[in-house]
Amino acid sequence: MPKETAKPGAESPPGLSRLLDGSAFLVEKLYAQSQAARWGLTLERFVLSLERSVTKRFAAEPAPRQKVEGYLGSLHLEDLALACACAAGCESAWEHFFTTYRLYLYSAAAAITKRPPSDPYAREFADSLYATLYGRETTIGRVSLFNHFHGRSKLSTWLRAVLAQRYIDVLRQEKRLESLEDDEGSEKVLPQKLRSNWQPTDPNRSRYLRLLADALKQAISSLSQLDRTRLISYYLKDLTLAEIGKTMNEHEATVSRKLERVRQELRVKVIAVLKSGCAAKNGVDAKPGLDDAQIQLCFEYATEAWPFDFSQLLEAIPPARSVAKSLPPGG
């Protein structure tokens, strides 16, 4: 007997919210159009992405059924399904995303940072986005930046906007001088070469750098040999993601994600060490930990001039028996 075609008013798919109630036929049609099944994405999970999108769109106004359905029909469904699958941790979806958008992200990052597409900084800036997009498991479920993509624009447009906002955040963080105003009231910023004339030397600068180096040593000692090899290959030997992936039998996307994941983990460990301080030991008084502002200064001073040989840190400190790796905080 042939399978019955779903009709309007048919029983709603599991997980369909009141917001989409009565739109079961349309939702199943959108699911088919999105090709979400090729990523193994269930209808229920796809419905959740539609819910988030509709909720975001109609947060400040009534949402009559006709208007909601019109909005759903305007979404970039394949992009939404891909983002949803990547957020869910689907490896095939993630590899497709990496292959499809990697060069675009490099180009976008270069344009945003005003650097050549082959510039290492632009590429690293683009690569740093992968870990946040891929997400992580938490006590409340998987958290991914992809959850903030609602399909209202193309995925490429959204990605460029995310990169642009991240770069603005970077510039704001790096800007340590207050803006001045010229005679016409326009914003004026002192040139980089004049900053030292306006910034008094911090007497704690060398101490902060030493504390950061010690914290980094402790964090590195918790890393495994596998993660060290990956980081040494990328940051010290300048191997490409493809070259590292070939030696480790991993996809480029996996290599990129693991590099960023380990870097973030290392930063978290360093911050924890700096906050914990030092207990009294061998007649030496206990030393309190640093606060958030002091830790930020540690990272800023390290960015300006890191006086320690990081390669020696990676290669000299015995690794842990588990799996993990790192590089300088904020690097």
C-alpha positions in Angstrom: 0.0 0.0 0.0 1.5 3.4 -1.0 2.5 5.7 1.9 0.0 8.5 2.6 1.2 12.0 1.8 1.0 14.3 4.8 -1.9 16.7 4.7 -2.4 20.1 6.2 -3.7 19.6 9.7 -2.0 16.2 10.1 -0.5 15.2 13.3 2.5 17.4 14.1 6.0 15.9 14.1 7.4 15.3 17.6 8.9 18.4 19.1 6.8 20.8 17.1 6.2 23.8 19.3 3.0 25.9 19.7 4.7 28.6 17.7 4.7 26.2 14.6 1.5 24.4 15.6 -0.7 23.8 12.5 2.3 24.0 10.1 3.2 20.4 10.2 2.8 19.9 6.5 5.0 23.0 5.7 7.6 21.9 8.2 8.0 18.5 6.7 8.2 20.1 3.2 10.9 22.5 4.4 12.8 19.6 6.0 12.8 17.9 2.6 13.9 21.0 0.8 16.8 21.6 3.2 18.3 18.2 2.5 18.9 17.9 6.2 18.7 14.1 6.0 22.0 13.9 4.1 23.7 15.0 7.4 21.6 12.5 9.5 19.8 15.5 11.0 16.5 14.5 12.4 13.2 16.3 11.7 13.0 17.1 15.5 16.4 18.8 15.6 15.6 20.7 12.3 12.3 21.9 13.9 14.3 23.3 16.8 16.4 25.4 14.4 13.1 26.7 12.8 11.8 27.5 16.3 14.8 29.5 17.2 14.6 31.4 13.9 10.9 32.2 14.2 11.3 33.2 17.9 14.1 35.6 17.0 12.2 37.1 14.1 8.9 37.6 15.9 10.2 38.4 19.4 8.7 41.9 19.5 5.5 41.4 17.6 2.5 39.0 17.2 3.1 36.0 14.9 0.0 35.0 13.0 0.3 31.7 11.3 0.2 33.1 7.8 3.0 35.5 8.5 5.1 32.8 10.2 4.7 30.5 7.3 5.7 33.2 4.9 8.8 33.8 6.9 9.7 30.1 7.0 9.4 29.9 3.2 11.9 32.8 2.8 14.7 31.1 4.8 18.0 29.8 3.3 17.1 26.2 4.2 20.1 24.3 3.0 22.4 26.7 4.9 20.3 26.4 8.0 20.4 22.6 7.9 24.2 22.6 7.4 24.6 25.0 10.3 22.3 22.9 12.5 24.2 19.7 11.6 27.5 21.3 12.4 26.2 22.6 15.7 25.1 19.0 16.5 28.7 17.8 15.9 28.1 16.0 12.6 31.5 15.2 11.2 30.4 14.9 7.6 28.6 18.3 7.8 31.6 19.9 9.4 34.0 18.6 6.7 31.6 19.8 4.0 31.5 23.2 5.7 35.3 23.3 6.0 35.8 22.3 2.4 33.2 24.7 1.1 33.9 27.8 3.2 37.6 27.7 4.1 38.9 29.7 1.1 35.9 32.1 1.5 36.8 32.7 5.2 40.4 33.4 4.3 39.4 35.9 1.7 36.9 37.5 4.0 39.4 37.7 6.9 42.0 39.3 4.5 39.5 41.9 3.4 38.4 42.7 7.0 41.9 42.9 8.3 43.2 44.7 5.2 45.9 42.1 4.5 46.7 39.8 1.6 44.8 36.5 1.5 48.0 34.6 2.1 49.0 36.7 5.1 49.5 34.4 8.2 47.6 36.7 10.5 44.5 36.8 8.2 44.6 33.0 7.9 45.0 32.4 11.7 42.2 34.9 12.3 39.9 33.0 10.0 41.0 29.6 11.5 40.3 30.8 15.0 36.6 30.8 14.2 36.3 27.1 13.7 36.4 26.0 17.3 33.7 28.5 18.3 31.5 27.3 15.4 32.1 23.7 16.2 31.0 24.1 19.8 31.5 22.1 23.0 29.5 20.0 25.3 28.2 21.6 28.5 25.9 20.6 31.3 23.0 22.2 29.4 23.8 20.6 26.1 26.0 21.4 23.1 26.9 25.1 22.7 27.9 26.3 19.2 28.0 29.7 17.5 26.1 28.1 14.7 23.0 28.2 17.0 22.9 31.9 16.3 22.5 31.4 12.6 18.8 31.6 11.7 18.8 31.3 8.0 17.6 34.8 7.3 20.7 35.5 5.2 23.1 33.3 3.3 25.6 31.4 5.6 28.5 33.2 3.8 27.0 36.6 4.6 26.5 35.7 8.2 30.1 34.3 8.5 31.5 37.5 7.2 29.5 39.5 9.7 30.8 37.3 12.5 34.4 37.7 11.4 33.9 41.5 11.1 32.4 41.7 14.6 35.3 39.6 16.1 37.8 41.8 14.5 36.1 44.9 15.9 36.4 43.2 19.3 40.1 42.5 18.8 40.7 46.2 17.9 38.8 47.3 20.9 40.8 45.0 23.2 44.1 46.1 21.7 43.3 49.8 21.9 44.9 51.0 25.2 44.9 54.7 24.7 41.9 56.9 25.1 40.9 58.7 21.9 41.6 62.4 21.7 39.6 64.9 19.6 41.1 67.3 17.1 40.0 70.9 16.8 37.0 69.9 14.7 35.8 67.4 17.2 36.7 64.4 15.2 38.2 61.4 16.8 42.0 61.3 16.8 44.2 58.4 18.0 47.9 58.8 18.7 50.2 56.9 16.3 51.6 53.7 17.6 55.2 55.1 17.8 54.0 57.8 20.2 52.2 55.5 22.6 55.3 55.0 24.8 55.4 58.8 25.5 51.9 58.7 26.9 52.0 55.4 28.8 54.0 55.3 32.0 56.0 52.1 32.5 54.2 49.6 34.8 56.6 48.6 37.6 54.9 45.2 37.7 55.4 44.5 34.0 58.4 42.1 34.5 56.6 40.4 37.4 53.5 39.9 35.4 55.4 38.4 32.5 57.3 36.1 34.8 54.1 34.9 36.5 52.6 34.3 33.0 55.6 32.3 32.0 55.4 30.2 35.1 51.7 29.6 34.6 52.3 28.7 31.0 54.9 26.1 32.1 52.4 24.5 34.5 49.7 24.4 31.8 52.1 23.0 29.2 53.1 20.2 31.6 49.5 19.0 31.6 49.5 18.5 27.8 50.0 15.2 26.0 52.7 14.5 23.4 50.2 14.2 20.6 48.9 17.8 21.2 52.5 19.1 21.5 53.4 17.5 18.2 50.4 19.1 16.5 51.2 22.6 17.9 55.0 22.3 17.2 54.1 21.3 13.6 51.8 24.2 13.0 53.4 27.0 15.1 57.1 26.2 15.1 57.6 24.1 11.9 55.1 26.1 9.9 53.5 23.0 8.4 50.1 23.5 6.8 46.9 22.0 8.1 46.9 19.6 5.2 50.5 18.5 5.9 49.7 18.0 9.6 46.5 16.1 8.7 48.4 13.8 6.4 51.0 12.8 9.1 48.2 12.3 11.7 45.6 10.8 9.5 43.2 13.5 10.2 41.0 15.8 8.0 42.2 19.4 7.8 39.0 20.5 9.5 39.8 18.2 12.4 43.3 19.5 12.7 42.2 23.1 12.7 39.5 22.5 15.3 41.9 20.6 17.6 44.5 23.4 17.3 42.0 26.0 18.3 40.4 23.8 21.0 43.8 23.2 22.7 44.8 26.8 22.5 41.6 27.8 24.3 42.1 25.0 26.9 45.6 26.2 27.5 44.4 29.7 28.0 41.8 28.6 30.5 44.5 26.6 32.5 46.8 29.6 32.5 44.1 31.9 33.8 43.3 29.4 36.5 46.9 29.2 37.7 47.2 33.0 37.7 44.1 33.3 39.8 45.1 30.7 42.3 48.3 32.3 43.4 51.0 30.4 45.4 50.7 28.7 48.8 53.3 29.3 51.5 56.3 26.9 50.8 59.8 26.4 52.2 59.6 29.6 54.3 58.3 31.7 51.5 55.1 33.6 52.2 52.0 32.7 50.2 51.2 35.0 47.3 47.7 35.9 46.3 46.4 35.3 42.8 45.8 38.0 40.2 42.5 39.6 39.5 40.9 39.8 36.1 42.4 43.2 35.3 45.9 42.0 36.2 45.5 38.9 34.1 44.5 41.0 31.2 47.7 43.1 31.6 49.7 39.8 31.6 48.3 38.9 28.2 48.7 42.5 26.8 52.3 42.7 27.9 53.0 39.2 26.4 51.4 40.3 23.1 53.6 43.4 23.0 56.9 41.6 23.7 57.1 38.0 24.8 60.6 37.6 26.2 60.6 33.8 26.6 61.4 31.1 24.1 58.1 29.2 23.7 59.7 26.5 21.6 61.8 25.5 24.5 58.8 25.4 26.7 57.0 23.0 24.4 60.0 20.7 23.8 61.6 20.7 27.3 58.7 20.1 29.7 57.7 16.5 30.1 54.2 15.9 28.7 51.3 14.4 30.5 50.1 10.9 29.6 46.8 12.1 28.2 46.1 13.9 25.0 46.3 17.8 24.6 48.5 20.8 23.5 49.0 24.6 23.5 50.5 28.0 22.4 51.0 31.4 24.1 47.8 32.9 25.5 46.1 35.3 23.1 48.6 34.3 20.4 
